[in-house]
Amino acid sequence: MSDIDKDRSPSRRAFLQGAAAAGAGAFAAGNAQAATPDPLITEVQPWAQELGDGVDATPYGLPTAHEGDVIRRNVEWLTADTISSINFTPIHALDGTITPQGCAFERHHSGAIDLKKEDYRLMINGLVDTPLVFSYSDLERFPRENHVYFCECAANTGMEWAGAQLNGAQFTHGMIHNMEYTGVPLRTLLEEAGYQTAGKWVFVEGADASSNGRSIPMEKALDDVLIAFKANGEALRKEHGYPVRLVVPGWEGNMWVKWIRRIEVIENAVESREETSKYTDTLADGTSRKWTWAMDAKSVVTSPSPQAPITHGKGPMVISGLAWSGNGAITRVDVSKDGGKNWETARLAKPGENKALTRFYLDTSWDGEEMILQSRAMDETGYVQPTKTQLREVRGLNSVYHNNCIQTWLVRSNGQAENVEVS
């Protein structure tokens, strides 16, 4: 046996013995004889005795009915009407990092409009040499790029600011999605129109009734902003701005204007009434922070969590979660099982990517005792995700935006979890 095999063997034996002790396996460790015959493996089942569906049963493939609970969910009392509400991503039930479009969080200000490609137009005007109007087919003729980015609502986790409120990662942290966007860099279109150096900002607006006008500094516009018309390889969904939306990597989701119709190059920022009244962070002394666009480093354990309890009993288990930063790539995530007294460095599924979700895993074992689960993210700037107490010391209790504090789940001995706070 090689040194590598020697290193691996104890771990494998421990896993098998733990699984057998917990009743998770049908075979005892090191014994080829079945301890308890399992008819699901020893007997031919109905699904192996008949033909399944043909290839044309679902022309556009849908998830299996056995995963019918993996859906977006709305909080009914959050807004007066669904046309101005939020559907939360079921992050507790997903793995990896890419969010399927059909599960991806959506936020509307005046409802999702129905706009055909043939009727789509994008205007660039203002401080440019040549005002231009592009059709959808015009955009397709420009060199395009593919990038994976997360989109997070500024109010994600906002309801948790004053205390533990919602019992589920989907509701505390589900105002986020992470998709591969295909589109044309905004700088390409600005250069095509000949933007003038006097232009320090761009004012963007959508084609829907709210228009959702936003001002973006020219520096950001020329950096990584995309005019996107595909997500995860397919056309944008209606609720995500079909046929074309703005992608503003790392910045709060309200800047990601859907159904983008106009981009005006301007000298000074134009603030919409909603921007002025809503998207500010009010501090304890009554002053407010403005233009806090970047989403700071953040993380959450998605399993186990209130909607994803432990069901396998004692023994080996994988603690899983997500981390992200609008200021760059995640470099490390630590996990605590005792409310922050002790930390273990989690395993990143792959190196963190710029302004994209990172999946982390802690391969561990559960003895059936209560756990107080937390995760703490760090990004490439050296920023460390704060506790809720640390955030409150600076920001007070008034804000509902940019809450990137450490989240706490209490996992009880029966495997069930709930949202709690620790001092």
C-alpha positions as CSV (number, residue, x, y, z in Angstrom):
1,M,0.0,0.0,0.0
2,S,1.4,3.4,-1.0
3,D,1.7,6.3,1.5
4,I,-1.2,8.0,-0.3
5,D,-3.4,4.9,0.2
6,K,-2.3,4.7,3.8
7,D,-3.4,8.3,4.3
8,R,-6.8,7.7,2.7
9,S,-7.7,4.4,4.2
10,P,-8.5,5.5,7.8
11,S,-10.6,8.3,6.5
12,R,-12.6,6.0,4.3
13,R,-13.0,3.4,7.1
14,A,-14.2,6.1,9.4
15,F,-16.8,7.3,6.9
16,L,-18.1,3.7,6.2
17,Q,-18.3,2.9,9.9
18,G,-20.0,6.2,10.7
19,A,-22.5,5.7,7.9
20,A,-23.3,2.2,9.0
21,A,-23.7,3.3,12.6
22,A,-26.1,6.0,11.5
23,G,-28.1,3.6,9.4
24,A,-27.2,5.5,6.2
25,G,-25.7,2.4,4.6
26,A,-27.0,-1.1,3.9
27,F,-23.7,-2.8,4.4
28,A,-21.5,-3.0,7.5
29,A,-18.0,-1.5,7.0
30,G,-15.5,-4.1,5.8
31,N,-18.2,-6.8,5.3
32,A,-19.6,-7.8,1.9
33,Q,-22.6,-9.4,3.5
34,A,-25.7,-7.2,3.6
35,A,-26.6,-6.4,7.2
36,T,-30.2,-5.5,6.4
37,P,-31.5,-6.4,2.9
38,D,-32.9,-3.3,1.2
39,P,-35.6,-4.2,-1.3
40,L,-34.9,-1.0,-3.2
41,I,-31.6,-2.6,-4.3
42,T,-32.3,-6.3,-4.0
43,E,-35.6,-6.3,-5.9
44,V,-36.5,-5.1,-9.4
45,Q,-38.5,-1.9,-9.1
46,P,-41.4,-0.6,-11.3
47,W,-39.3,2.0,-12.9
48,A,-37.0,-0.7,-14.3
49,Q,-39.9,-2.7,-15.8
50,E,-41.5,-0.1,-18.0
51,L,-40.6,2.5,-20.6
52,G,-40.2,6.2,-19.6
53,D,-41.1,9.4,-21.4
54,G,-39.9,10.0,-25.0
55,V,-37.6,12.9,-25.9
56,D,-40.5,15.1,-27.0
57,A,-42.4,14.9,-23.7
58,T,-41.2,18.3,-22.6
59,P,-39.9,20.3,-25.5
60,Y,-38.4,22.8,-23.1
61,G,-37.0,20.7,-20.3
62,L,-38.5,21.1,-16.8
63,P,-37.3,20.0,-13.4
64,T,-38.5,16.6,-12.2
65,A,-41.7,16.7,-10.2
66,H,-39.7,15.1,-7.4
67,E,-37.9,18.5,-7.0
68,G,-41.1,20.5,-7.1
69,D,-40.4,22.2,-3.8
70,V,-37.3,23.9,-5.3
71,I,-39.0,27.2,-6.3
72,R,-38.8,30.9,-5.8
73,R,-41.0,32.2,-3.0
74,N,-42.5,35.5,-2.2
75,V,-43.1,37.0,1.3
76,E,-46.7,38.1,1.0
77,W,-46.6,40.9,3.6
78,L,-43.4,42.4,2.2
79,T,-45.1,44.7,-0.3
80,A,-48.7,45.7,-1.1
81,D,-48.7,43.9,-4.5
82,T,-46.6,41.4,-6.3
83,I,-45.9,43.8,-9.2
84,S,-43.6,45.6,-6.8
85,S,-42.3,42.7,-4.8
86,I,-39.5,40.1,-4.6
87,N,-39.2,36.4,-5.4
88,F,-36.4,34.8,-3.4
89,T,-34.0,32.2,-4.7
90,P,-34.2,28.8,-3.0
91,I,-30.5,28.9,-2.1
92,H,-31.0,26.3,0.6
93,A,-31.8,23.7,-2.1
94,L,-29.2,24.5,-4.7
95,D,-25.5,23.5,-5.0
96,G,-22.6,24.8,-7.0
97,T,-22.8,28.5,-7.8
98,I,-24.8,29.0,-11.1
99,T,-28.4,29.9,-10.4
100,P,-30.9,28.4,-12.9
101,Q,-32.9,31.3,-14.4
102,G,-36.2,29.7,-13.3
103,C,-35.0,29.8,-9.7
104,A,-33.3,33.2,-9.8
105,F,-34.4,36.0,-7.5
106,E,-36.5,38.6,-9.2
107,R,-37.5,42.2,-8.1
108,H,-40.0,44.4,-9.8
109,H,-40.9,48.0,-9.4
110,S,-43.9,48.0,-11.8
111,G,-44.2,44.4,-12.9
112,A,-42.4,42.3,-15.6
113,I,-43.3,43.7,-19.0
114,D,-43.8,41.8,-22.3
115,L,-41.4,43.3,-24.8
116,K,-40.5,41.6,-28.1
117,K,-37.0,41.6,-29.7
118,E,-38.4,43.2,-32.8
119,D,-39.8,46.1,-30.7
120,Y,-36.7,46.6,-28.7
121,R,-34.6,49.8,-29.0
122,L,-31.7,51.2,-27.0
123,M,-30.8,54.9,-27.3
124,I,-27.4,56.5,-26.4
125,N,-27.6,60.3,-26.2
126,G,-26.4,63.3,-24.2
127,L,-22.7,64.3,-24.3
128,V,-21.8,62.1,-27.3
129,D,-20.6,63.0,-30.8
130,T,-23.3,61.0,-32.5
131,P,-26.6,60.0,-30.7
132,L,-27.4,56.4,-31.7
133,V,-30.3,54.0,-31.5
134,F,-29.7,50.3,-31.5
135,S,-32.1,47.5,-32.3
136,Y,-31.6,44.0,-30.8
137,S,-30.1,42.7,-34.0
138,D,-27.7,45.7,-34.0
139,L,-26.4,44.6,-30.5
140,E,-25.8,41.1,-31.7
141,R,-23.4,42.4,-34.3
142,F,-20.9,43.8,-31.7
143,P,-18.2,41.6,-30.2
144,R,-19.6,40.0,-27.1
145,E,-18.3,38.7,-23.8
146,N,-19.3,36.1,-21.2
147,H,-18.9,36.7,-17.5
148,V,-20.3,35.1,-14.3
149,Y,-21.6,37.7,-11.8
150,F,-23.9,37.8,-8.8
151,C,-26.8,40.2,-8.5
152,E,-27.8,41.0,-5.0
153,C,-30.6,43.3,-3.8
154,A,-29.3,46.1,-1.5
155,A,-32.1,45.0,1.0
156,N,-30.9,41.3,1.1
157,T,-30.8,40.3,4.8
158,G,-32.3,43.8,5.6
159,M,-35.1,42.4,7.6
160,E,-32.6,40.8,9.9
161,W,-31.0,44.1,10.9
162,A,-32.8,44.5,14.2
163,G,-33.0,40.8,15.1
164,A,-33.6,37.3,13.8
165,Q,-36.8,37.6,11.7
166,L,-37.2,35.0,8.9
167,N,-36.6,31.3,9.4
168,G,-34.9,30.2,6.2
169,A,-31.8,31.0,4.1
170,Q,-34.1,31.6,1.2
171,F,-35.8,34.5,3.0
172,T,-32.8,35.9,4.8
173,H,-30.3,35.7,2.0
174,G,-32.3,34.7,-1.1
175,M,-32.4,38.2,-2.8
176,I,-29.4,37.1,-4.9
177,H,-28.6,35.1,-8.0
178,N,-25.4,34.2,-9.9
179,M,-25.5,33.7,-13.6
180,E,-23.3,33.7,-16.7
181,Y,-24.2,36.8,-18.7
182,T,-23.6,37.3,-22.4
183,G,-23.5,40.7,-23.8
184,V,-21.7,43.8,-25.1
185,P,-19.5,45.9,-22.9
186,L,-21.2,49.3,-22.3
187,R,-17.9,51.0,-23.1
188,T,-18.1,49.5,-26.6
189,L,-21.4,51.3,-27.3
190,L,-20.2,54.5,-25.6
191,E,-17.2,54.5,-27.8
192,E,-19.4,53.9,-30.9
193,A,-21.4,57.0,-30.0
194,G,-18.2,59.0,-29.2
195,Y,-18.7,59.9,-25.5
196,Q,-17.3,63.2,-24.6
197,T,-14.8,63.7,-21.8
198,A,-17.1,66.2,-20.1
199,G,-19.4,63.3,-19.4
200,K,-18.7,62.1,-15.9
201,W,-21.8,60.0,-15.4
202,V,-24.3,57.9,-17.4
203,F,-28.0,58.0,-16.6
204,V,-29.8,54.8,-17.4
205,E,-33.5,54.0,-17.6
206,G,-35.7,51.0,-18.4
207,A,-38.6,50.6,-20.8
208,D,-41.1,49.6,-18.0
209,A,-43.6,52.0,-16.4
210,S,-41.2,52.7,-13.4
211,S,-38.2,53.4,-15.7
212,N,-36.1,52.8,-12.6
213,G,-33.6,55.6,-13.6
214,R,-30.2,55.4,-12.1
215,S,-26.9,57.3,-12.4
216,I,-23.6,55.4,-12.8
217,P,-20.2,57.0,-12.6
218,M,-18.4,57.0,-16.0
219,E,-15.5,55.1,-14.5
220,K,-17.7,52.2,-13.7
221,A,-19.6,52.4,-17.0
222,L,-16.3,52.0,-18.8
223,D,-15.0,49.3,-16.6
224,D,-17.2,46.1,-16.5
225,V,-20.8,47.1,-17.1
226,L,-22.5,44.9,-19.7
227,I,-25.5,45.3,-22.0
228,A,-26.7,41.7,-21.6
229,F,-29.1,39.7,-23.7
230,K,-28.4,36.1,-22.6
231,A,-28.1,34.4,-19.2
232,N,-26.8,30.9,-18.6
233,G,-26.6,30.5,-22.4
234,E,-30.2,31.2,-23.2
235,A,-32.3,34.3,-23.7
236,L,-33.1,36.3,-20.6
237,R,-36.4,35.4,-18.9
238,K,-39.1,37.9,-19.0
239,E,-38.8,38.7,-15.3
240,H,-35.0,39.2,-15.7
241,G,-35.4,42.0,-18.3
242,Y,-36.0,40.2,-21.7
243,P,-34.8,41.0,-24.2
244,V,-31.9,43.2,-22.8
245,R,-30.8,44.3,-19.4
246,L,-28.0,46.1,-17.7
247,V,-25.4,44.2,-15.6
248,V,-23.5,46.2,-13.1
249,P,-21.1,43.7,-11.5
250,G,-20.6,43.8,-7.7
251,W,-23.0,46.7,-7.3
252,E,-26.5,46.6,-5.7
253,G,-29.2,45.1,-7.7
254,N,-31.4,48.2,-8.2
255,M,-28.6,49.5,-10.5
256,W,-29.1,46.5,-12.8
257,V,-31.8,48.2,-14.9
258,K,-34.0,45.7,-16.8
259,W,-35.5,46.3,-20.3
260,I,-32.8,49.0,-20.6
261,R,-33.9,51.6,-23.2
262,R,-31.8,54.7,-22.8
263,I,-28.3,55.7,-21.7
264,E,-27.6,59.4,-21.4
265,V,-24.1,60.7,-20.9
266,I,-24.3,63.5,-18.5
267,E,-22.0,65.9,-16.5
268,N,-23.6,65.5,-13.1
269,A,-25.5,62.7,-11.5
270,V,-29.3,62.8,-11.7
271,E,-31.0,61.3,-8.7
272,S,-34.4,59.7,-9.1
273,R,-36.9,60.3,-6.3
274,E,-36.7,56.6,-5.4
275,E,-32.9,56.7,-5.2
276,T,-33.0,59.7,-2.9
277,S,-35.8,58.4,-0.6
278,K,-34.9,54.7,-0.5
279,Y,-31.4,53.7,-1.4
280,T,-29.5,55.4,1.4
281,D,-28.1,54.0,4.7
282,T,-29.4,56.0,7.7
283,L,-26.9,55.9,10.6
284,A,-27.7,56.1,14.3
285,D,-27.1,59.9,14.4
286,G,-29.6,60.6,11.7
287,T,-27.1,61.1,8.9
288,S,-27.2,59.0,5.8
289,R,-24.7,57.3,3.6
290,K,-25.3,57.8,-0.1
291,W,-24.1,56.0,-3.2
292,T,-23.0,52.9,-1.3
293,W,-23.2,50.8,-4.4
294,A,-20.7,48.0,-3.9
295,M,-21.9,44.9,-2.0
296,D,-19.4,44.0,0.7
297,A,-18.1,40.5,1.4
298,K,-20.8,38.2,2.8
299,S,-21.6,34.6,3.3
300,V,-24.2,32.2,4.6
301,V,-24.5,28.5,5.5
302,T,-27.2,27.1,3.2
303,S,-27.1,23.5,4.6
304,P,-27.9,22.7,7.3
305,S,-30.3,25.6,7.7
306,P,-33.9,26.0,8.7
307,Q,-35.2,24.8,5.3
308,A,-32.5,22.2,4.9
309,P,-32.3,20.3,8.2
310,I,-30.0,17.4,9.0
311,T,-31.9,14.2,8.1
312,H,-29.1,11.6,8.0
313,G,-28.4,11.3,11.7
314,K,-25.0,11.3,13.4
315,G,-21.8,10.8,11.5
316,P,-20.1,12.3,8.4
317,M,-21.7,15.4,7.0
318,V,-21.0,18.3,4.7
319,I,-21.7,21.8,5.8
320,S,-22.2,23.9,2.7
321,G,-22.8,27.6,1.9
322,L,-22.1,30.5,-0.4
323,A,-19.8,33.5,-0.2
324,W,-19.5,36.6,-2.4
325,S,-18.0,40.1,-2.6
326,G,-18.7,43.1,-4.8
327,N,-15.1,44.2,-4.3
328,G,-13.5,41.2,-5.9
329,A,-12.9,37.5,-5.3
330,I,-13.5,35.5,-2.1
331,T,-10.2,34.1,-0.9
332,R,-11.3,32.3,2.3
333,V,-14.3,31.2,4.3
334,D,-14.3,30.1,7.9
335,V,-17.0,28.1,9.6
336,S,-17.8,28.0,13.3
337,K,-20.0,25.3,15.0
338,D,-20.0,27.0,18.4
339,G,-21.2,30.5,17.7
340,G,-17.9,32.1,16.8
341,K,-15.7,30.7,19.6
342,N,-13.7,28.5,17.3
343,W,-13.3,28.6,13.5
344,E,-12.4,26.0,10.9
345,T,-11.3,27.0,7.4
346,A,-13.7,25.7,4.8
347,R,-12.8,24.2,1.5
348,L,-13.6,26.4,-1.6
349,A,-15.1,24.3,-4.4
350,K,-12.9,26.3,-6.7
351,P,-10.9,29.5,-6.4
352,G,-13.0,32.5,-5.9
353,E,-14.0,34.5,-9.0
354,N,-14.4,38.2,-9.4
355,K,-17.8,39.5,-8.2
356,A,-19.3,36.0,-8.4
357,L,-20.6,33.5,-5.9
358,T,-18.2,31.0,-4.3
359,R,-19.3,27.7,-3.0
360,F,-17.7,26.5,0.2
361,Y,-17.8,23.1,2.0
362,L,-16.7,22.0,5.5
363,D,-16.3,18.2,5.5
364,T,-17.0,17.2,9.1
365,S,-18.8,14.9,11.4
366,W,-21.9,15.5,13.6
367,D,-22.2,13.9,17.0
368,G,-25.8,14.8,17.4
369,E,-25.2,17.7,19.8
370,E,-26.5,21.2,19.2
371,M,-24.5,23.4,16.9
372,I,-24.5,27.2,16.5
373,L,-23.5,27.5,12.9
374,Q,-21.8,30.6,11.4
375,S,-19.7,31.4,8.3
376,R,-17.3,34.3,7.8
377,A,-16.0,35.4,4.4
378,M,-12.8,37.2,3.4
379,D,-12.1,38.8,0.0
380,E,-9.1,39.7,-1.9
381,T,-9.0,43.2,-0.5
382,G,-8.4,41.8,3.0
383,Y,-11.9,42.7,4.1
384,V,-13.4,40.3,6.8
385,Q,-17.2,39.9,7.1
386,P,-18.3,41.5,10.3
387,T,-20.6,40.3,13.1
388,K,-24.0,41.9,13.5
389,T,-22.7,43.6,16.7
390,Q,-19.8,45.1,14.8
391,L,-22.0,46.4,12.0
392,R,-24.5,47.9,14.5
393,E,-21.7,49.7,16.3
394,V,-21.1,51.6,13.1
395,R,-24.4,51.7,11.4
396,G,-27.0,51.6,14.3
397,L,-30.4,50.0,13.9
398,N,-32.1,52.2,11.3
399,S,-30.9,50.9,8.0
400,V,-32.3,48.0,6.0
401,Y,-29.7,48.1,3.3
402,H,-26.2,46.5,3.0
403,N,-26.5,44.1,5.9
404,N,-23.6,41.8,5.3
405,C,-23.3,40.5,8.9
406,I,-22.5,37.0,10.0
407,Q,-25.6,34.8,10.0
408,T,-26.3,32.3,12.8
409,W,-28.3,29.1,12.7
410,L,-29.0,27.0,15.8
411,V,-29.0,23.4,14.8
412,R,-30.8,21.3,17.4
413,S,-30.1,17.7,18.4
414,N,-33.0,16.5,16.2
415,G,-31.3,18.1,13.1
416,Q,-33.8,21.0,12.8
417,A,-32.4,24.5,12.5
418,E,-33.6,28.0,13.3
419,N,-32.6,31.6,12.9
420,V,-31.1,33.0,16.1
421,E,-28.7,35.7,17.3
422,V,-25.7,35.3,19.6
423,S,-24.2,38.0,21.7
